[in-house]
Amino acid sequence: MQAAAGTVGQEPTKGEQQFQYPIVVEGRLTSADEFGNIAIKAANGNVLHLKDVARLELGKKAYNFAALQNGIPSAGFCCFPSK
């Protein structure tokens, strides 16, 4: 996973921006724990992370799978770092 880092409030602005905040990123995620810490929702001061709603593991780059919940077809997806 890659992210474009930069600065919030950086020029060009209308001159009303009083502060600039640098964005610092670690780079590629390499472990299931790092993927698990991805925030997927925040409300009322609570943060829901991917690890709270999914089982995470690193494995093959491609999978063929059927996603089922209680025997009923459901949506499923895989996340994997690309090089």
mmCIF file of the N, C-alpha and C atoms, coordinates in Angstrom:
data_MODEL
# 
_entry.id   MODEL 
# 
loop_
_atom_site.group_PDB 
_atom_site.id 
_atom_site.type_symbol 
_atom_site.label_atom_id 
_atom_site.label_alt_id 
_atom_site.label_comp_id 
_atom_site.label_asym_id 
_atom_site.label_entity_id 
_atom_site.label_seq_id 
_atom_site.pdbx_PDB_ins_code 
_atom_site.Cartn_x 
_atom_site.Cartn_y 
_atom_site.Cartn_z 
_atom_site.occupancy 
_atom_site.B_iso_or_equiv 
_atom_site.pdbx_formal_charge 
_atom_site.auth_seq_id 
_atom_site.auth_comp_id 
_atom_site.auth_asym_id 
_atom_site.auth_atom_id 
_atom_site.pdbx_PDB_model_num 
ATOM 1   N N  . MET A 1 1  ? 0.845   -1.158  0.000  1.00 0.00 ? 1  MET A N  1 
ATOM 2   C CA . MET A 1 1  ? 0.000   0.000   0.000  1.00 0.00 ? 1  MET A CA 1 
ATOM 3   C C  . MET A 1 1  ? 0.892   1.223   0.000  1.00 0.00 ? 1  MET A C  1 
ATOM 4   N N  . GLN A 1 2  ? 0.528   2.208   -0.773 1.00 0.00 ? 2  GLN A N  1 
ATOM 5   C CA . GLN A 1 2  ? 1.303   3.432   -0.820 1.00 0.00 ? 2  GLN A CA 1 
ATOM 6   C C  . GLN A 1 2  ? 0.379   4.605   -0.570 1.00 0.00 ? 2  GLN A C  1 
ATOM 7   N N  . ALA A 1 3  ? 0.901   5.638   0.045  1.00 0.00 ? 3  ALA A N  1 
ATOM 8   C CA . ALA A 1 3  ? 0.129   6.850   0.300  1.00 0.00 ? 3  ALA A CA 1 
ATOM 9   C C  . ALA A 1 3  ? 0.971   8.052   -0.096 1.00 0.00 ? 3  ALA A C  1 
ATOM 10  N N  . ALA A 1 4  ? 0.305   9.039   -0.648 1.00 0.00 ? 4  ALA A N  1 
ATOM 11  C CA . ALA A 1 4  ? 1.004   10.269  -0.981 1.00 0.00 ? 4  ALA A CA 1 
ATOM 12  C C  . ALA A 1 4  ? 1.012   11.149  0.257  1.00 0.00 ? 4  ALA A C  1 
ATOM 13  N N  . ALA A 1 5  ? 2.184   11.383  0.801  1.00 0.00 ? 5  ALA A N  1 
ATOM 14  C CA . ALA A 1 5  ? 2.303   12.240  1.980  1.00 0.00 ? 5  ALA A CA 1 
ATOM 15  C C  . ALA A 1 5  ? 2.475   13.680  1.527  1.00 0.00 ? 5  ALA A C  1 
ATOM 16  N N  . GLY A 1 6  ? 2.227   14.585  2.398  1.00 0.00 ? 6  GLY A N  1 
ATOM 17  C CA . GLY A 1 6  ? 2.355   15.998  2.072  1.00 0.00 ? 6  GLY A CA 1 
ATOM 18  C C  . GLY A 1 6  ? 2.074   16.824  3.302  1.00 0.00 ? 6  GLY A C  1 
ATOM 19  N N  . THR A 1 7  ? 1.386   17.942  3.103  1.00 0.00 ? 7  THR A N  1 
ATOM 20  C CA . THR A 1 7  ? 1.070   18.845  4.195  1.00 0.00 ? 7  THR A CA 1 
ATOM 21  C C  . THR A 1 7  ? -0.354  19.343  4.045  1.00 0.00 ? 7  THR A C  1 
ATOM 22  N N  . VAL A 1 8  ? -1.122  19.287  5.111  1.00 0.00 ? 8  VAL A N  1 
ATOM 23  C CA . VAL A 1 8  ? -2.471  19.866  5.129  1.00 0.00 ? 8  VAL A CA 1 
ATOM 24  C C  . VAL A 1 8  ? -2.314  21.353  5.415  1.00 0.00 ? 8  VAL A C  1 
ATOM 25  N N  . GLY A 1 9  ? -2.946  22.170  4.603  1.00 0.00 ? 9  GLY A N  1 
ATOM 26  C CA . GLY A 1 9  ? -2.863  23.618  4.791  1.00 0.00 ? 9  GLY A CA 1 
ATOM 27  C C  . GLY A 1 9  ? -1.714  24.270  4.048  1.00 0.00 ? 9  GLY A C  1 
ATOM 28  N N  . GLN A 1 10 ? -1.073  23.504  3.172  1.00 0.00 ? 10 GLN A N  1 
ATOM 29  C CA . GLN A 1 10 ? 0.068   24.013  2.407  1.00 0.00 ? 10 GLN A CA 1 
ATOM 30  C C  . GLN A 1 10 ? -0.427  24.905  1.268  1.00 0.00 ? 10 GLN A C  1 
ATOM 31  N N  . GLU A 1 11 ? 0.408   25.829  0.840  1.00 0.00 ? 11 GLU A N  1 
ATOM 32  C CA . GLU A 1 11 ? 0.084   26.679  -0.315 1.00 0.00 ? 11 GLU A CA 1 
ATOM 33  C C  . GLU A 1 11 ? -0.220  25.818  -1.524 1.00 0.00 ? 11 GLU A C  1 
ATOM 34  N N  . PRO A 1 12 ? -1.068  26.175  -2.424 1.00 0.00 ? 12 PRO A N  1 
ATOM 35  C CA . PRO A 1 12 ? -1.773  27.448  -2.475 1.00 0.00 ? 12 PRO A CA 1 
ATOM 36  C C  . PRO A 1 12 ? -3.057  27.433  -1.628 1.00 0.00 ? 12 PRO A C  1 
ATOM 37  N N  . THR A 1 13 ? -3.252  28.438  -0.849 1.00 0.00 ? 13 THR A N  1 
ATOM 38  C CA . THR A 1 13 ? -4.489  28.652  -0.091 1.00 0.00 ? 13 THR A CA 1 
ATOM 39  C C  . THR A 1 13 ? -4.920  30.085  -0.316 1.00 0.00 ? 13 THR A C  1 
ATOM 40  N N  . LYS A 1 14 ? -6.045  30.444  0.236  1.00 0.00 ? 14 LYS A N  1 
ATOM 41  C CA . LYS A 1 14 ? -6.548  31.816  0.094  1.00 0.00 ? 14 LYS A CA 1 
ATOM 42  C C  . LYS A 1 14 ? -5.904  32.762  1.105  1.00 0.00 ? 14 LYS A C  1 
ATOM 43  N N  . GLY A 1 15 ? -4.927  32.289  1.841  1.00 0.00 ? 15 GLY A N  1 
ATOM 44  C CA . GLY A 1 15 ? -4.276  33.132  2.825  1.00 0.00 ? 15 GLY A CA 1 
ATOM 45  C C  . GLY A 1 15 ? -4.945  33.089  4.188  1.00 0.00 ? 15 GLY A C  1 
ATOM 46  N N  . GLU A 1 16 ? -6.011  32.307  4.319  1.00 0.00 ? 16 GLU A N  1 
ATOM 47  C CA . GLU A 1 16 ? -6.728  32.225  5.585  1.00 0.00 ? 16 GLU A CA 1 
ATOM 48  C C  . GLU A 1 16 ? -6.232  31.074  6.454  1.00 0.00 ? 16 GLU A C  1 
ATOM 49  N N  . GLN A 1 17 ? -5.381  30.230  5.927  1.00 0.00 ? 17 GLN A N  1 
ATOM 50  C CA . GLN A 1 17 ? -4.867  29.070  6.650  1.00 0.00 ? 17 GLN A CA 1 
ATOM 51  C C  . GLN A 1 17 ? -3.783  29.504  7.613  1.00 0.00 ? 17 GLN A C  1 
ATOM 52  N N  . GLN A 1 18 ? -3.993  29.288  8.922  1.00 0.00 ? 18 GLN A N  1 
ATOM 53  C CA . GLN A 1 18 ? -3.030  29.737  9.920  1.00 0.00 ? 18 GLN A CA 1 
ATOM 54  C C  . GLN A 1 18 ? -1.974  28.685  10.228 1.00 0.00 ? 18 GLN A C  1 
ATOM 55  N N  . PHE A 1 19 ? -2.289  27.413  10.014 1.00 0.00 ? 19 PHE A N  1 
ATOM 56  C CA . PHE A 1 19 ? -1.370  26.346  10.389 1.00 0.00 ? 19 PHE A CA 1 
ATOM 57  C C  . PHE A 1 19 ? -1.147  25.398  9.228  1.00 0.00 ? 19 PHE A C  1 
ATOM 58  N N  . GLN A 1 20 ? 0.008   24.756  9.244  1.00 0.00 ? 20 GLN A N  1 
ATOM 59  C CA . GLN A 1 20 ? 0.301   23.686  8.306  1.00 0.00 ? 20 GLN A CA 1 
ATOM 60  C C  . GLN A 1 20 ? 0.624   22.442  9.116  1.00 0.00 ? 20 GLN A C  1 
ATOM 61  N N  . TYR A 1 21 ? 0.059   21.303  8.726  1.00 0.00 ? 21 TYR A N  1 
ATOM 62  C CA . TYR A 1 21 ? 0.266   20.049  9.437  1.00 0.00 ? 21 TYR A CA 1 
ATOM 63  C C  . TYR A 1 21 ? 0.894   19.026  8.498  1.00 0.00 ? 21 TYR A C  1 
ATOM 64  N N  . PRO A 1 22 ? 2.099   18.574  8.797  1.00 0.00 ? 22 PRO A N  1 
ATOM 65  C CA . PRO A 1 22 ? 2.729   17.572  7.931  1.00 0.00 ? 22 PRO A CA 1 
ATOM 66  C C  . PRO A 1 22 ? 2.045   16.216  8.085  1.00 0.00 ? 22 PRO A C  1 
ATOM 67  N N  . ILE A 1 23 ? 1.945   15.481  6.990  1.00 0.00 ? 23 ILE A N  1 
ATOM 68  C CA . ILE A 1 23 ? 1.397   14.128  6.996  1.00 0.00 ? 23 ILE A CA 1 
ATOM 69  C C  . ILE A 1 23 ? 2.575   13.167  6.976  1.00 0.00 ? 23 ILE A C  1 
ATOM 70  N N  . VAL A 1 24 ? 2.650   12.317  7.980  1.00 0.00 ? 24 VAL A N  1 
ATOM 71  C CA . VAL A 1 24 ? 3.749   11.369  8.091  1.00 0.00 ? 24 VAL A CA 1 
ATOM 72  C C  . VAL A 1 24 ? 3.189   9.964   7.903  1.00 0.00 ? 24 VAL A C  1 
ATOM 73  N N  . VAL A 1 25 ? 3.762   9.209   6.984  1.00 0.00 ? 25 VAL A N  1 
ATOM 74  C CA . VAL A 1 25 ? 3.319   7.839   6.737  1.00 0.00 ? 25 VAL A CA 1 
ATOM 75  C C  . VAL A 1 25 ? 4.512   6.895   6.869  1.00 0.00 ? 25 VAL A C  1 
ATOM 76  N N  . GLU A 1 26 ? 4.238   5.674   7.274  1.00 0.00 ? 26 GLU A N  1 
ATOM 77  C CA . GLU A 1 26 ? 5.300   4.694   7.433  1.00 0.00 ? 26 GLU A CA 1 
ATOM 78  C C  . GLU A 1 26 ? 5.663   4.007   6.124  1.00 0.00 ? 26 GLU A C  1 
ATOM 79  N N  . GLY A 1 27 ? 4.767   4.005   5.169  1.00 0.00 ? 27 GLY A N  1 
ATOM 80  C CA . GLY A 1 27 ? 5.042   3.323   3.911  1.00 0.00 ? 27 GLY A CA 1 
ATOM 81  C C  . GLY A 1 27 ? 4.194   2.081   3.767  1.00 0.00 ? 27 GLY A C  1 
ATOM 82  N N  . ARG A 1 28 ? 4.760   1.051   3.199  1.00 0.00 ? 28 ARG A N  1 
ATOM 83  C CA . ARG A 1 28 ? 4.022   -0.180  2.924  1.00 0.00 ? 28 ARG A CA 1 
ATOM 84  C C  . ARG A 1 28 ? 3.662   -0.929  4.195  1.00 0.00 ? 28 ARG A C  1 
ATOM 85  N N  . LEU A 1 29 ? 2.460   -1.472  4.223  1.00 0.00 ? 29 LEU A N  1 
ATOM 86  C CA . LEU A 1 29 ? 2.056   -2.340  5.312  1.00 0.00 ? 29 LEU A CA 1 
ATOM 87  C C  . LEU A 1 29 ? 2.596   -3.732  5.015  1.00 0.00 ? 29 LEU A C  1 
ATOM 88  N N  . THR A 1 30 ? 3.185   -4.376  6.015  1.00 0.00 ? 30 THR A N  1 
ATOM 89  C CA . THR A 1 30 ? 3.850   -5.650  5.761  1.00 0.00 ? 30 THR A CA 1 
ATOM 90  C C  . THR A 1 30 ? 3.346   -6.794  6.620  1.00 0.00 ? 30 THR A C  1 
ATOM 91  N N  . SER A 1 31 ? 2.498   -6.514  7.620  1.00 0.00 ? 31 SER A N  1 
ATOM 92  C CA . SER A 1 31 ? 2.017   -7.592  8.482  1.00 0.00 ? 31 SER A CA 1 
ATOM 93  C C  . SER A 1 31 ? 0.504   -7.513  8.643  1.00 0.00 ? 31 SER A C  1 
ATOM 94  N N  . ALA A 1 32 ? -0.087  -8.620  9.046  1.00 0.00 ? 32 ALA A N  1 
ATOM 95  C CA . ALA A 1 32 ? -1.530  -8.656  9.279  1.00 0.00 ? 32 ALA A CA 1 
ATOM 96  C C  . ALA A 1 32 ? -1.921  -7.671  10.376 1.00 0.00 ? 32 ALA A C  1 
ATOM 97  N N  . ASP A 1 33 ? -1.066  -7.510  11.391 1.00 0.00 ? 33 ASP A N  1 
ATOM 98  C CA . ASP A 1 33 ? -1.350  -6.556  12.470 1.00 0.00 ? 33 ASP A CA 1 
ATOM 99  C C  . ASP A 1 33 ? -1.439  -5.126  11.944 1.00 0.00 ? 33 ASP A C  1 
ATOM 100 N N  . GLU A 1 34 ? -0.556  -4.772  11.018 1.00 0.00 ? 34 GLU A N  1 
ATOM 101 C CA . GLU A 1 34 ? -0.584  -3.425  10.443 1.00 0.00 ? 34 GLU A CA 1 
ATOM 102 C C  . GLU A 1 34 ? -1.853  -3.215  9.634  1.00 0.00 ? 34 GLU A C  1 
ATOM 103 N N  . PHE A 1 35 ? -2.264  -4.205  8.850  1.00 0.00 ? 35 PHE A N  1 
ATOM 104 C CA . PHE A 1 35 ? -3.517  -4.093  8.111  1.00 0.00 ? 35 PHE A CA 1 
ATOM 105 C C  . PHE A 1 35 ? -4.698  -4.012  9.065  1.00 0.00 ? 35 PHE A C  1 
ATOM 106 N N  . GLY A 1 36 ? -4.639  -4.742  10.176 1.00 0.00 ? 36 GLY A N  1 
ATOM 107 C CA . GLY A 1 36 ? -5.717  -4.748  11.151 1.00 0.00 ? 36 GLY A CA 1 
ATOM 108 C C  . GLY A 1 36 ? -5.955  -3.405  11.795 1.00 0.00 ? 36 GLY A C  1 
ATOM 109 N N  . ASN A 1 37 ? -4.934  -2.554  11.831 1.00 0.00 ? 37 ASN A N  1 
ATOM 110 C CA . ASN A 1 37 ? -5.067  -1.242  12.445 1.00 0.00 ? 37 ASN A CA 1 
ATOM 111 C C  . ASN A 1 37 ? -5.641  -0.181  11.511 1.00 0.00 ? 37 ASN A C  1 
ATOM 112 N N  . ILE A 1 38 ? -6.032  -0.560  10.295 1.00 0.00 ? 38 ILE A N  1 
ATOM 113 C CA . ILE A 1 38 ? -6.665  0.387   9.381  1.00 0.00 ? 38 ILE A CA 1 
ATOM 114 C C  . ILE A 1 38 ? -8.022  0.772   9.952  1.00 0.00 ? 38 ILE A C  1 
ATOM 115 N N  . ALA A 1 39 ? -8.260  2.069   10.112 1.00 0.00 ? 39 ALA A N  1 
ATOM 116 C CA . ALA A 1 39 ? -9.542  2.565   10.612 1.00 0.00 ? 39 ALA A CA 1 
ATOM 117 C C  . ALA A 1 39 ? -10.548 2.566   9.473  1.00 0.00 ? 39 ALA A C  1 
ATOM 118 N N  . ILE A 1 40 ? -11.704 1.943   9.696  1.00 0.00 ? 40 ILE A N  1 
ATOM 119 C CA . ILE A 1 40 ? -12.724 1.910   8.652  1.00 0.00 ? 40 ILE A CA 1 
ATOM 120 C C  . ILE A 1 40 ? -13.939 2.764   8.991  1.00 0.00 ? 40 ILE A C  1 
ATOM 121 N N  . LYS A 1 41 ? -14.057 3.178   10.275 1.00 0.00 ? 41 LYS A N  1 
ATOM 122 C CA . LYS A 1 41 ? -15.165 4.041   10.663 1.00 0.00 ? 41 LYS A CA 1 
ATOM 123 C C  . LYS A 1 41 ? -14.824 4.698   11.985 1.00 0.00 ? 41 LYS A C  1 
ATOM 124 N N  . ALA A 1 42 ? -15.220 5.958   12.128 1.00 0.00 ? 42 ALA A N  1 
ATOM 125 C CA . ALA A 1 42 ? -15.042 6.667   13.397 1.00 0.00 ? 42 ALA A CA 1 
ATOM 126 C C  . ALA A 1 42 ? -16.321 7.430   13.696 1.00 0.00 ? 42 ALA A C  1 
ATOM 127 N N  . ALA A 1 43 ? -16.825 7.275   14.916 1.00 0.00 ? 43 ALA A N  1 
ATOM 128 C CA . ALA A 1 43 ? -18.038 7.983   15.329 1.00 0.00 ? 43 ALA A CA 1 
ATOM 129 C C  . ALA A 1 43 ? -18.020 8.154   16.843 1.00 0.00 ? 43 ALA A C  1 
ATOM 130 N N  . ASN A 1 44 ? -18.381 9.336   17.295 1.00 0.00 ? 44 ASN A N  1 
ATOM 131 C CA . ASN A 1 44 ? -18.491 9.630   18.723 1.00 0.00 ? 44 ASN A CA 1 
ATOM 132 C C  . ASN A 1 44 ? -17.221 9.290   19.496 1.00 0.00 ? 44 ASN A C  1 
ATOM 133 N N  . GLY A 1 45 ? -16.075 9.515   18.901 1.00 0.00 ? 45 GLY A N  1 
ATOM 134 C CA . GLY A 1 45 ? -14.812 9.244   19.570 1.00 0.00 ? 45 GLY A CA 1 
ATOM 135 C C  . GLY A 1 45 ? -14.379 7.794   19.547 1.00 0.00 ? 45 GLY A C  1 
ATOM 136 N N  . ASN A 1 46 ? -15.185 6.914   18.959 1.00 0.00 ? 46 ASN A N  1 
ATOM 137 C CA . ASN A 1 46 ? -14.837 5.497   18.849 1.00 0.00 ? 46 ASN A CA 1 
ATOM 138 C C  . ASN A 1 46 ? -14.353 5.197   17.444 1.00 0.00 ? 46 ASN A C  1 
ATOM 139 N N  . VAL A 1 47 ? -13.337 4.357   17.342 1.00 0.00 ? 47 VAL A N  1 
ATOM 140 C CA . VAL A 1 47 ? -12.783 3.984   16.041 1.00 0.00 ? 47 VAL A CA 1 
ATOM 141 C C  . VAL A 1 47 ? -12.987 2.491   15.826 1.00 0.00 ? 47 VAL A C  1 
ATOM 142 N N  . LEU A 1 48 ? -13.541 2.131   14.678 1.00 0.00 ? 48 LEU A N  1 
ATOM 143 C CA . LEU A 1 48 ? -13.706 0.737   14.293 1.00 0.00 ? 48 LEU A CA 1 
ATOM 144 C C  . LEU A 1 48 ? -12.575 0.390   13.336 1.00 0.00 ? 48 LEU A C  1 
ATOM 145 N N  . HIS A 1 49 ? -11.775 -0.617  13.715 1.00 0.00 ? 49 HIS A N  1 
ATOM 146 C CA . HIS A 1 49 ? -10.642 -1.034  12.896 1.00 0.00 ? 49 HIS A CA 1 
ATOM 147 C C  . HIS A 1 49 ? -11.009 -2.277  12.094 1.00 0.00 ? 49 HIS A C  1 
ATOM 148 N N  . LEU A 1 50 ? -10.260 -2.513  11.048 1.00 0.00 ? 50 LEU A N  1 
ATOM 149 C CA . LEU A 1 50 ? -10.475 -3.686  10.213 1.00 0.00 ? 50 LEU A CA 1 
ATOM 150 C C  . LEU A 1 50 ? -10.368 -4.968  11.030 1.00 0.00 ? 50 LEU A C  1 
ATOM 151 N N  . LYS A 1 51 ? -9.440  -5.014  11.997 1.00 0.00 ? 51 LYS A N  1 
ATOM 152 C CA . LYS A 1 51 ? -9.272  -6.205  12.831 1.00 0.00 ? 51 LYS A CA 1 
ATOM 153 C C  . LYS A 1 51 ? -10.484 -6.479  13.710 1.00 0.00 ? 51 LYS A C  1 
ATOM 154 N N  . ASP A 1 52 ? -11.347 -5.476  13.913 1.00 0.00 ? 52 ASP A N  1 
ATOM 155 C CA . ASP A 1 52 ? -12.547 -5.652  14.724 1.00 0.00 ? 52 ASP A CA 1 
ATOM 156 C C  . ASP A 1 52 ? -13.649 -6.397  13.982 1.00 0.00 ? 52 ASP A C  1 
ATOM 157 N N  . VAL A 1 53 ? -13.573 -6.415  12.661 1.00 0.00 ? 53 VAL A N  1 
ATOM 158 C CA . VAL A 1 53 ? -14.655 -7.016  11.878 1.00 0.00 ? 53 VAL A CA 1 
ATOM 159 C C  . VAL A 1 53 ? -14.187 -8.104  10.920 1.00 0.00 ? 53 VAL A C  1 
ATOM 160 N N  . ALA A 1 54 ? -12.888 -8.379  10.900 1.00 0.00 ? 54 ALA A N  1 
ATOM 161 C CA . ALA A 1 54 ? -12.377 -9.345  9.922  1.00 0.00 ? 54 ALA A CA 1 
ATOM 162 C C  . ALA A 1 54 ? -11.237 -10.163 10.496 1.00 0.00 ? 54 ALA A C  1 
ATOM 163 N N  . ARG A 1 55 ? -11.071 -11.352 9.962  1.00 0.00 ? 55 ARG A N  1 
ATOM 164 C CA . ARG A 1 55 ? -9.883  -12.165 10.252 1.00 0.00 ? 55 ARG A CA 1 
ATOM 165 C C  . ARG A 1 55 ? -8.848  -11.806 9.195  1.00 0.00 ? 55 ARG A C  1 
ATOM 166 N N  . LEU A 1 56 ? -7.653  -11.465 9.612  1.00 0.00 ? 56 LEU A N  1 
ATOM 167 C CA . LEU A 1 56 ? -6.626  -11.002 8.689  1.00 0.00 ? 56 LEU A CA 1 
ATOM 168 C C  . LEU A 1 56 ? -5.458  -11.962 8.683  1.00 0.00 ? 56 LEU A C  1 
ATOM 169 N N  . GLU A 1 57 ? -4.974  -12.255 7.502  1.00 0.00 ? 57 GLU A N  1 
ATOM 170 C CA . GLU A 1 57 ? -3.778  -13.080 7.371  1.00 0.00 ? 57 GLU A CA 1 
ATOM 171 C C  . GLU A 1 57 ? -3.108  -12.745 6.063  1.00 0.00 ? 57 GLU A C  1 
ATOM 172 N N  . LEU A 1 58 ? -1.804  -12.876 6.033  1.00 0.00 ? 58 LEU A N  1 
ATOM 173 C CA . LEU A 1 58 ? -1.057  -12.681 4.795  1.00 0.00 ? 58 LEU A CA 1 
ATOM 174 C C  . LEU A 1 58 ? -0.814  -14.042 4.178  1.00 0.00 ? 58 LEU A C  1 
ATOM 175 N N  . GLY A 1 59 ? -0.920  -14.117 2.887  1.00 0.00 ? 59 GLY A N  1 
ATOM 176 C CA . GLY A 1 59 ? -0.727  -15.388 2.218  1.00 0.00 ? 59 GLY A CA 1 
ATOM 177 C C  . GLY A 1 59 ? -0.429  -15.170 0.755  1.00 0.00 ? 59 GLY A C  1 
ATOM 178 N N  . LYS A 1 60 ? -1.048  -15.982 -0.088 1.00 0.00 ? 60 LYS A N  1 
ATOM 179 C CA . LYS A 1 60 ? -0.827  -15.893 -1.526 1.00 0.00 ? 60 LYS A CA 1 
ATOM 180 C C  . LYS A 1 60 ? -1.304  -14.556 -2.084 1.00 0.00 ? 60 LYS A C  1 
ATOM 181 N N  . LYS A 1 61 ? -0.828  -14.265 -3.277 1.00 0.00 ? 61 LYS A N  1 
ATOM 182 C CA . LYS A 1 61 ? -1.224  -13.014 -3.921 1.00 0.00 ? 61 LYS A CA 1 
ATOM 183 C C  . LYS A 1 61 ? -2.596  -13.128 -4.582 1.00 0.00 ? 61 LYS A C  1 
ATOM 184 N N  . ALA A 1 62 ? -3.006  -14.309 -4.957 1.00 0.00 ? 62 ALA A N  1 
ATOM 185 C CA . ALA A 1 62 ? -4.298  -14.495 -5.622 1.00 0.00 ? 62 ALA A CA 1 
ATOM 186 C C  . ALA A 1 62 ? -5.050  -15.647 -4.968 1.00 0.00 ? 62 ALA A C  1 
ATOM 187 N N  . TYR A 1 63 ? -6.327  -15.482 -4.809 1.00 0.00 ? 63 TYR A N  1 
ATOM 188 C CA . TYR A 1 63 ? -7.178  -16.499 -4.204 1.00 0.00 ? 63 TYR A CA 1 
ATOM 189 C C  . TYR A 1 63 ? -8.429  -16.704 -5.059 1.00 0.00 ? 63 TYR A C  1 
ATOM 190 N N  . ASN A 1 64 ? -8.883  -17.934 -5.100 1.00 0.00 ? 64 ASN A N  1 
ATOM 191 C CA . ASN A 1 64 ? -10.224 -18.235 -5.605 1.00 0.00 ? 64 ASN A CA 1 
ATOM 192 C C  . ASN A 1 64 ? -10.997 -18.692 -4.388 1.00 0.00 ? 64 ASN A C  1 
ATOM 193 N N  . PHE A 1 65 ? -12.090 -18.043 -4.082 1.00 0.00 ? 65 PHE A N  1 
ATOM 194 C CA . PHE A 1 65 ? -12.818 -18.391 -2.875 1.00 0.00 ? 65 PHE A CA 1 
ATOM 195 C C  . PHE A 1 65 ? -14.295 -18.094 -3.027 1.00 0.00 ? 65 PHE A C  1 
ATOM 196 N N  . ALA A 1 66 ? -15.079 -18.688 -2.181 1.00 0.00 ? 66 ALA A N  1 
ATOM 197 C CA . ALA A 1 66 ? -16.505 -18.400 -2.078 1.00 0.00 ? 66 ALA A CA 1 
ATOM 198 C C  . ALA A 1 66 ? -16.744 -17.818 -0.696 1.00 0.00 ? 66 ALA A C  1 
ATOM 199 N N  . ALA A 1 67 ? -17.359 -16.655 -0.616 1.00 0.00 ? 67 ALA A N  1 
ATOM 200 C CA . ALA A 1 67 ? -17.628 -16.013 0.664  1.00 0.00 ? 67 ALA A CA 1 
ATOM 201 C C  . ALA A 1 67 ? -19.036 -16.397 1.119  1.00 0.00 ? 67 ALA A C  1 
ATOM 202 N N  . LEU A 1 68 ? -19.102 -17.023 2.290  1.00 0.00 ? 68 LEU A N  1 
ATOM 203 C CA . LEU A 1 68 ? -20.385 -17.446 2.856  1.00 0.00 ? 68 LEU A CA 1 
ATOM 204 C C  . LEU A 1 68 ? -20.474 -16.995 4.307  1.00 0.00 ? 68 LEU A C  1 
ATOM 205 N N  . GLN A 1 69 ? -21.665 -16.627 4.722  1.00 0.00 ? 69 GLN A N  1 
ATOM 206 C CA . GLN A 1 69 ? -21.926 -16.349 6.130  1.00 0.00 ? 69 GLN A CA 1 
ATOM 207 C C  . GLN A 1 69 ? -23.186 -17.108 6.508  1.00 0.00 ? 69 GLN A C  1 
ATOM 208 N N  . ASN A 1 70 ? -23.042 -18.046 7.442  1.00 0.00 ? 70 ASN A N  1 
ATOM 209 C CA . ASN A 1 70 ? -24.145 -18.929 7.827  1.00 0.00 ? 70 ASN A CA 1 
ATOM 210 C C  . ASN A 1 70 ? -24.718 -19.664 6.612  1.00 0.00 ? 70 ASN A C  1 
ATOM 211 N N  . GLY A 1 71 ? -23.833 -20.041 5.692  1.00 0.00 ? 71 GLY A N  1 
ATOM 212 C CA . GLY A 1 71 ? -24.241 -20.776 4.507  1.00 0.00 ? 71 GLY A CA 1 
ATOM 213 C C  . GLY A 1 71 ? -24.872 -19.928 3.412  1.00 0.00 ? 71 GLY A C  1 
ATOM 214 N N  . ILE A 1 72 ? -24.949 -18.621 3.611  1.00 0.00 ? 72 ILE A N  1 
ATOM 215 C CA . ILE A 1 72 ? -25.554 -17.714 2.627  1.00 0.00 ? 72 ILE A CA 1 
ATOM 216 C C  . ILE A 1 72 ? -24.448 -16.937 1.922  1.00 0.00 ? 72 ILE A C  1 
ATOM 217 N N  . PRO A 1 73 ? -24.488 -16.863 0.585  1.00 0.00 ? 73 PRO A N  1 
ATOM 218 C CA . PRO A 1 73 ? -23.466 -16.105 -0.132 1.00 0.00 ? 73 PRO A CA 1 
ATOM 219 C C  . PRO A 1 73 ? -23.385 -14.667 0.376  1.00 0.00 ? 73 PRO A C  1 
ATOM 220 N N  . SER A 1 74 ? -22.160 -14.177 0.547  1.00 0.00 ? 74 SER A N  1 
ATOM 221 C CA . SER A 1 74 ? -21.947 -12.805 0.996  1.00 0.00 ? 74 SER A CA 1 
ATOM 222 C C  . SER A 1 74 ? -20.763 -12.220 0.245  1.00 0.00 ? 74 SER A C  1 
ATOM 223 N N  . ALA A 1 75 ? -20.440 -10.974 0.532  1.00 0.00 ? 75 ALA A N  1 
ATOM 224 C CA . ALA A 1 75 ? -19.318 -10.308 -0.128 1.00 0.00 ? 75 ALA A CA 1 
ATOM 225 C C  . ALA A 1 75 ? -18.030 -10.614 0.616  1.00 0.00 ? 75 ALA A C  1 
ATOM 226 N N  . GLY A 1 76 ? -16.958 -10.827 -0.114 1.00 0.00 ? 76 GLY A N  1 
ATOM 227 C CA . GLY A 1 76 ? -15.653 -11.061 0.482  1.00 0.00 ? 76 GLY A CA 1 
ATOM 228 C C  . GLY A 1 76 ? -14.597 -10.356 -0.332 1.00 0.00 ? 76 GLY A C  1 
ATOM 229 N N  . PHE A 1 77 ? -13.467 -10.045 0.292  1.00 0.00 ? 77 PHE A N  1 
ATOM 230 C CA . PHE A 1 77 ? -12.380 -9.409  -0.452 1.00 0.00 ? 77 PHE A CA 1 
ATOM 231 C C  . PHE A 1 77 ? -11.052 -9.742  0.195  1.00 0.00 ? 77 PHE A C  1 
ATOM 232 N N  . CYS A 1 78 ? -10.001 -9.562  -0.563 1.00 0.00 ? 78 CYS A N  1 
ATOM 233 C CA . CYS A 1 78 ? -8.639  -9.772  -0.079 1.00 0.00 ? 78 CYS A CA 1 
ATOM 234 C C  . CYS A 1 78 ? -7.876  -8.462  -0.216 1.00 0.00 ? 78 CYS A C  1 
ATOM 235 N N  . CYS A 1 79 ? -7.027  -8.180  0.735  1.00 0.00 ? 79 CYS A N  1 
ATOM 236 C CA . CYS A 1 79 ? -6.102  -7.034  0.671  1.00 0.00 ? 79 CYS A CA 1 
ATOM 237 C C  . CYS A 1 79 ? -4.703  -7.609  0.622  1.00 0.00 ? 79 CYS A C  1 
ATOM 238 N N  . PHE A 1 80 ? -3.885  -7.103  -0.266 1.00 0.00 ? 80 PHE A N  1 
ATOM 239 C CA . PHE A 1 80 ? -2.509  -7.557  -0.289 1.00 0.00 ? 80 PHE A CA 1 
ATOM 240 C C  . PHE A 1 80 ? -1.604  -6.419  -0.735 1.00 0.00 ? 80 PHE A C  1 
ATOM 241 N N  . PRO A 1 81 ? -0.407  -6.375  -0.181 1.00 0.00 ? 81 PRO A N  1 
ATOM 242 C CA . PRO A 1 81 ? 0.529   -5.326  -0.600 1.00 0.00 ? 81 PRO A CA 1 
ATOM 243 C C  . PRO A 1 81 ? 1.037   -5.620  -2.002 1.00 0.00 ? 81 PRO A C  1 
ATOM 244 N N  . SER A 1 82 ? 1.199   -4.594  -2.799 1.00 0.00 ? 82 SER A N  1 
ATOM 245 C CA . SER A 1 82 ? 1.744   -4.772  -4.141 1.00 0.00 ? 82 SER A CA 1 
ATOM 246 C C  . SER A 1 82 ? 3.153   -4.208  -4.182 1.00 0.00 ? 82 SER A C  1 
ATOM 247 N N  . LYS A 1 83 ? 3.933   -4.716  -5.096 1.00 0.00 ? 83 LYS A N  1 
ATOM 248 C CA . LYS A 1 83 ? 5.331   -4.259  -5.210 1.00 0.00 ? 83 LYS A CA 1 
ATOM 249 C C  . LYS A 1 83 ? 5.499   -3.359  -6.383 1.00 0.00 ? 83 LYS A C  1 
# 
